[in-house]
Amino acid sequence: MLKVFAVILSVFSSHVVATPFFQDLTHAAIERTKHDVTYDGSYFSIPYPNGDVPPNVGVCTDVIIRTYRTLKIDFQKLVHEDMLSHFDEYPSKRIWGLTKPDKNIDHRRVPNLQAFLSRHGVVLQITKQNKDYTAGDIVTWMLPGNLPHIGIISNKIDRDTGHPLVVHNIGAGPKLDDMLFSYKITGHYRYEP
């Protein structure tokens, strides 16, 4: 019995948020799951900076954007400014055929967030080990049909699998799910400005 308790404690303790920033980030991510959001990746013309699509719509990237915005961090501005200076470091030309940044949509695209996080965040190892994923980490996946996806690791653990639960929007609005190892992981990051 003591050994089982030690294993449970070890799994749980690897997901304890170490800093106040990541604790606040995790709470903000879980709070997103209380919002009624219809999955809609339509192009919107939005204000800049701090622009957002209507609050009742969004995609997986909007979970990240809105979570960080709760902590006064504007990915729209951060990504746009970085793309203005380093456009060639982003996949916008290769994937979408763009020749310049677009402040309305660039931050809402997973490959652009991956480029930004690789340039300005901490790139972490991709593994199949629960202990390597900490609350507040951002993870990207490739879904069937070659669709990129993104979510935030929470401080909640699935009791059956021991996997850290993920806050993400895969089509049914922001949810807290045991899906970390359900798809091919393409990126693992930590971002604290």
C-alpha positions as a printed NumPy array, in Angstrom:
array([[  0.   ,   0.   ,   0.   ],
       [  2.829,   2.406,   0.854],
       [  4.47 ,   1.711,  -2.532],
       [  1.209,   2.5  ,  -4.382],
       [  0.882,   5.787,  -2.435],
       [  4.484,   6.691,  -3.297],
       [  3.837,   6.071,  -7.021],
       [  0.662,   8.195,  -6.932],
       [  2.497,  10.964,  -5.074],
       [  5.372,  10.814,  -7.573],
       [  3.022,  11.094, -10.554],
       [  1.104,  13.959,  -8.949],
       [  4.136,  15.867,  -7.752],
       [  5.664,  15.957, -11.229],
       [  2.723,  18.116, -12.3  ],
       [  2.711,  20.628,  -9.453],
       [  3.009,  24.159, -10.776],
       [  6.348,  25.525,  -9.626],
       [  5.868,  29.265, -10.097],
       [  2.998,  31.67 ,  -9.453],
       [  2.933,  32.485, -13.195],
       [  2.266,  28.889, -14.232],
       [ -0.2  ,  28.434, -11.398],
       [ -2.153,  31.458, -12.653],
       [ -1.833,  30.231, -16.236],
       [ -3.198,  26.813, -15.318],
       [ -6.165,  28.315, -13.45 ],
       [ -6.879,  30.588, -16.445],
       [ -6.761,  27.598, -18.817],
       [ -9.182,  25.558, -16.702],
       [-11.471,  28.598, -16.458],
       [-11.684,  28.57 , -20.284],
       [-13.567,  25.258, -20.063],
       [-16.518,  27.112, -18.511],
       [-17.122,  29.122, -21.698],
       [-19.61 ,  28.098, -24.385],
       [-17.585,  28.335, -27.59 ],
       [-18.577,  27.072, -31.034],
       [-15.653,  25.79 , -33.074],
       [-15.174,  28.259, -35.912],
       [-11.883,  29.006, -37.639],
       [-13.298,  31.675, -39.951],
       [-11.184,  34.678, -40.839],
       [-12.179,  37.76 , -38.829],
       [-10.904,  41.297, -39.106],
       [-10.088,  42.172, -35.499],
       [ -8.645,  45.183, -33.649],
       [ -4.928,  45.377, -32.929],
       [ -3.466,  44.969, -30.347],
       [ -5.576,  42.821, -27.993],
       [ -7.991,  41.903, -30.751],
       [-10.176,  38.838, -30.44 ],
       [-12.779,  36.998, -32.445],
       [-16.323,  36.993, -30.979],
       [-16.227,  35.321, -27.53 ],
       [-18.699,  32.604, -28.519],
       [-16.455,  31.263, -31.31 ],
       [-12.911,  29.971, -31.462],
       [-10.483,  27.193, -32.273],
       [ -7.669,  25.446, -30.414],
       [ -5.315,  28.417, -30.695],
       [ -7.923,  30.713, -29.159],
       [ -7.703,  28.651, -25.952],
       [ -4.006,  29.539, -25.75 ],
       [ -4.525,  33.17 , -26.772],
       [ -7.362,  33.782, -24.318],
       [ -5.637,  31.945, -21.491],
       [ -2.494,  34.062, -21.812],
       [ -4.538,  37.214, -22.318],
       [ -5.988,  36.659, -18.824],
       [ -2.409,  37.237, -17.624],
       [ -2.087,  40.391, -19.802],
       [  0.012,  38.656, -22.468],
       [ -1.134,  39.368, -26.026],
       [ -0.054,  36.687, -28.503],
       [ -1.589,  38.714, -31.324],
       [  0.909,  41.53 , -30.705],
       [  3.839,  39.257, -29.834],
       [  3.5  ,  37.077, -32.928],
       [  2.778,  40.015, -35.248],
       [  5.781,  42.031, -34.072],
       [  8.084,  39.021, -34.336],
       [  6.784,  38.218, -37.813],
       [  7.346,  41.816, -38.947],
       [ 11.052,  41.415, -38.191],
       [ 11.51 ,  37.707, -38.92 ],
       [  8.86 ,  36.734, -41.473],
       [ 11.1  ,  34.102, -43.054],
       [ 11.295,  32.253, -39.713],
       [  7.543,  31.557, -39.937],
       [  5.774,  29.075, -42.241],
       [  3.22 ,  31.603, -43.558],
       [  4.684,  31.767, -47.059],
       [  5.275,  28.025, -47.323],
       [  1.883,  26.935, -45.953],
       [ -0.506,  29.774, -46.849],
       [  1.355,  31.572, -49.634],
       [  1.484,  34.86 , -47.727],
       [  4.102,  37.514, -48.447],
       [  3.685,  39.558, -45.266],
       [  2.257,  39.187, -41.741],
       [ -1.503,  39.426, -41.127],
       [ -2.327,  40.655, -37.604],
       [ -5.874,  39.284, -37.902],
       [ -4.972,  35.608, -38.238],
       [ -1.256,  34.831, -37.794],
       [ -1.487,  34.24 , -34.033],
       [ -4.497,  31.941, -34.551],
       [ -2.483,  29.403, -36.563],
       [ -0.761,  26.518, -34.774],
       [  2.377,  26.45 , -36.982],
       [  2.928,  30.172, -36.316],
       [  2.558,  29.669, -32.56 ],
       [  5.048,  26.799, -32.809],
       [  7.525,  29.074, -34.596],
       [  7.033,  31.828, -32.012],
       [  7.373,  29.433, -29.055],
       [ 10.483,  27.863, -30.596],
       [ 12.039,  31.315, -30.966],
       [ 10.992,  32.855, -27.629],
       [  9.967,  30.056, -25.283],
       [ 11.634,  26.965, -23.927],
       [ 11.529,  23.978, -26.275],
       [ 11.064,  20.84 , -24.196],
       [ 11.639,  17.187, -24.965],
       [  8.82 ,  15.182, -26.541],
       [  8.36 ,  11.918, -24.647],
       [  5.688,   9.405, -23.715],
       [  6.383,   9.928, -19.993],
       [  3.765,  11.636, -17.79 ],
       [  6.483,  13.118, -15.598],
       [  7.91 ,  15.154, -18.476],
       [  4.763,  17.274, -18.885],
       [  4.212,  20.015, -16.333],
       [  1.177,  22.186, -15.711],
       [  1.351,  25.234, -17.965],
       [  3.314,  23.481, -20.719],
       [  2.004,  24.026, -24.235],
       [  1.827,  20.943, -26.457],
       [  1.118,  20.631, -30.177],
       [ -0.104,  17.572, -32.063],
       [ -0.804,  16.474, -35.61 ],
       [ -4.342,  15.137, -35.864],
       [ -5.551,  12.743, -38.563],
       [ -5.919,  14.549, -41.87 ],
       [ -2.679,  16.493, -41.234],
       [ -4.433,  18.985, -38.938],
       [ -2.248,  20.788, -36.364],
       [ -3.626,  21.111, -32.837],
       [ -2.531,  22.867, -29.62 ],
       [ -3.4  ,  22.728, -25.911],
       [ -2.178,  23.517, -22.394],
       [ -1.237,  20.936, -19.767],
       [ -3.351,  21.368, -16.638],
       [ -2.548,  20.562, -13.021],
       [ -5.178,  17.787, -13.049],
       [ -4.29 ,  14.11 , -13.454],
       [ -6.461,  11.334, -14.874],
       [ -6.966,   8.837, -12.045],
       [ -6.916,   5.798, -14.313],
       [ -4.035,   6.581, -16.675],
       [ -1.958,   8.998, -14.596],
       [ -1.783,  11.291, -17.629],
       [ -1.912,  15.041, -17.067],
       [ -5.188,  16.408, -18.419],
       [ -5.096,  18.888, -21.29 ],
       [ -7.177,  22.027, -21.826],
       [ -7.894,  22.288, -25.554],
       [-10.609,  22.808, -28.163],
       [-10.714,  19.98 , -30.644],
       [-14.162,  20.878, -31.97 ],
       [-16.615,  20.903, -29.069],
       [-15.403,  24.024, -27.283],
       [-12.726,  24.254, -24.587],
       [-12.511,  20.976, -22.646],
       [-10.332,  19.282, -20.043],
       [ -9.411,  15.873, -21.473],
       [ -7.086,  12.907, -21.114],
       [ -5.69 ,  13.179, -24.633],
       [ -1.994,  13.993, -24.224],
       [ -0.842,  10.765, -25.883],
       [ -3.833,  10.264, -28.19 ],
       [ -2.17 ,  11.867, -31.222],
       [  1.354,  12.407, -32.515],
       [  3.006,  15.141, -30.433],
       [  4.838,  17.647, -32.655],
       [  5.944,  20.209, -30.076],
       [  6.372,  20.73 , -26.334],
       [  7.023,  24.236, -25.017],
       [  7.015,  26.435, -21.949],
       [  6.444,  30.153, -22.319],
       [  6.797,  32.733, -19.574],
       [  7.645,  36.238, -20.837]])
